[in-house]
Structures are given as C-alpha cells and as structure tokens.
C-alpha cells in the first residue's frame, strides 16, 4: 500500500500533477497563492481558478475552485490523506457546488461526484501505484 508522503507529492508537485490530474503551470504550494488551468469538457474549454487556503503537510490541502469566466460562485475543495490499514485513504470534499447550478448539467453535483471519483479512483490511483 502507498505511504501518505508519496500521495502528497503526487498531489502537490506540479510536475507530478500533470501526469494524473491537470497541467497547472503556476501551482505553488503556499497559502494564498492562486493557480489557473483549463479543462476541456463536452466541447467547451473552461478556465478553472483556485487559491490555496490551508496546508497541513502530508495530510490536508484546501483550495478554492471557481470558473471566473462563467460565474462569481466560489467553491472549496479539500483533499485529506489519512492512514488506513497499510495504506492511505484519500478523501476529497467539494463544498458549495450548488453555486454552479445555473451553469448546466456538467457543473452539477452528480457530474462533479463522477469526476472526482474518476480522478481519485482511476487517474491518481494508477499514477501512484506504478
């Protein structure tokens, strides 16, 4: 099973992130730092913006999540890493998603849940286990 430090590095090192998550060129692991990236979905390309809100090394990363070109709504994403048996439990909590309700189905809670499950359960898992 995987140690927290390996998963933390995959989550917070921009060179590793691009292999399983998104290419975030301006990501810096420092409270208050903003970062931007684009993601293509359903024929559209969407600007994502975040700001680092909380860091507990090897345990917790909390950042804002917004689509500044589409909405004034700002949500919060919290990544938590906890020891579990011989491995690490990764939990992602995405709060205030209802702020994106007026943006359509691809910004719904169900869509985000599906996306996060895929990111953690497939992309991240496959990357850190190789």
C-alpha positions as CSV (number, residue, x, y, z in Angstrom):
1,X,0.0,0.0,0.0
2,X,1.1,3.6,-0.6
3,X,2.5,5.9,2.0
4,X,1.0,9.3,2.5
5,X,4.2,11.1,1.5
6,X,4.1,9.6,-2.0
7,X,0.5,10.5,-2.5
8,X,1.1,14.0,-1.0
9,X,3.9,14.6,-3.5
10,X,1.7,13.5,-6.4
11,X,-1.0,15.9,-5.2
12,X,1.3,18.9,-4.6
13,X,4.1,18.7,-7.1
14,X,3.1,20.4,-10.4
15,X,5.4,18.1,-12.4
16,X,3.7,15.0,-11.0
17,X,0.2,16.5,-11.1
18,X,0.3,16.8,-14.9
19,X,0.7,13.0,-15.2
20,X,-2.6,12.2,-13.5
21,X,-4.6,15.4,-12.8
22,X,-4.2,18.7,-14.7
23,X,-1.3,20.7,-16.1
24,X,-1.2,23.6,-13.6
25,X,1.9,25.6,-14.6
26,X,1.6,28.3,-11.9
27,X,0.8,26.0,-9.0
28,X,2.8,26.7,-5.8
29,X,2.2,25.0,-2.5
30,X,1.9,28.2,-0.5
31,X,-1.1,29.6,1.3
32,X,-2.7,32.5,-0.6
33,X,-1.2,31.5,-4.0
34,X,-3.6,31.5,-6.9
35,X,-3.4,29.0,-9.8
36,X,-5.3,28.6,-13.1
37,X,-5.8,25.8,-15.6
38,X,-8.0,24.9,-18.5
39,X,-10.0,21.7,-18.9
40,X,-12.0,20.6,-21.9
41,X,-15.4,19.1,-21.3
42,X,-18.3,18.5,-23.6
43,X,-16.8,20.6,-26.4
44,X,-16.0,23.5,-24.2
45,X,-12.8,24.7,-22.6
46,X,-13.2,26.1,-19.1
47,X,-10.9,28.3,-17.1
48,X,-10.5,26.9,-13.5
49,X,-9.1,29.2,-10.8
50,X,-8.0,28.2,-7.3
51,X,-6.4,29.8,-4.3
52,X,-4.5,27.8,-1.6
53,X,-6.4,28.2,1.6
54,X,-4.9,25.6,4.0
55,X,-1.9,23.2,4.0
56,X,-1.1,20.5,6.6
57,X,1.9,18.7,5.0
58,X,1.2,15.1,4.1
59,X,-2.4,15.4,5.4
60,X,-4.5,18.2,4.0
61,X,-4.7,20.6,1.1
62,X,-7.7,23.0,0.9
63,X,-8.2,25.4,-2.0
64,X,-10.9,27.4,-3.6
65,X,-12.3,26.3,-7.0
66,X,-14.1,28.7,-9.4
67,X,-14.9,29.4,-13.1
68,X,-14.3,33.1,-13.3
69,X,-15.3,33.4,-16.9
70,X,-18.7,31.8,-16.2
71,X,-19.7,32.6,-12.6
72,X,-19.0,34.6,-9.5
73,X,-19.5,31.5,-7.4
74,X,-16.5,30.1,-5.5
75,X,-16.4,26.6,-4.1
76,X,-14.0,24.9,-1.8
77,X,-12.1,21.6,-2.4
78,X,-10.4,19.8,0.5
79,X,-8.1,16.9,-0.1
80,X,-7.4,14.8,3.1
81,X,-4.9,12.0,3.4
82,X,-5.3,9.6,6.4
83,X,-3.5,6.3,7.2
84,X,-5.8,3.3,6.7
85,X,-4.6,-0.2,7.4
86,X,-1.3,-0.5,5.4
87,X,-2.1,2.3,3.0
88,X,-3.6,5.8,2.7
89,X,-7.2,6.9,2.5
90,X,-7.7,9.9,0.1
91,X,-10.9,11.9,0.7
92,X,-12.0,14.8,-1.5
93,X,-14.8,17.1,-0.3
94,X,-16.1,19.7,-2.7
95,X,-18.3,22.2,-0.9
96,X,-20.8,24.8,-2.2
97,X,-21.2,23.2,-5.6
98,X,-24.8,24.4,-5.7
99,X,-23.3,27.8,-6.6
100,X,-22.7,26.4,-10.1
101,X,-26.3,25.2,-10.5
102,X,-27.1,27.8,-13.1
103,X,-24.2,26.7,-15.3
104,X,-25.9,23.5,-16.5
105,X,-25.6,19.7,-16.0
106,X,-21.9,19.4,-16.5
107,X,-21.5,21.6,-13.4
108,X,-24.0,19.6,-11.2
109,X,-23.1,17.8,-8.0
110,X,-23.6,14.5,-9.8
111,X,-21.2,15.5,-12.5
112,X,-18.6,16.6,-10.0
113,X,-19.0,13.4,-8.0
114,X,-18.4,11.3,-11.1
115,X,-15.4,13.4,-12.0
116,X,-13.8,13.3,-8.5
117,X,-14.4,9.5,-8.3
118,X,-12.7,9.0,-11.6
119,X,-9.8,11.3,-10.7
120,X,-9.1,9.6,-7.4
121,X,-10.2,6.1,-8.1
122,X,-8.6,5.8,-11.5
123,X,-6.1,8.5,-12.5
124,X,-4.5,9.2,-9.2
125,X,-4.5,5.5,-8.1
126,X,-3.0,4.3,-11.4
127,X,-0.3,7.0,-11.2
128,X,0.8,6.4,-7.7
129,X,0.8,2.6,-7.9
130,X,3.0,2.4,-11.0
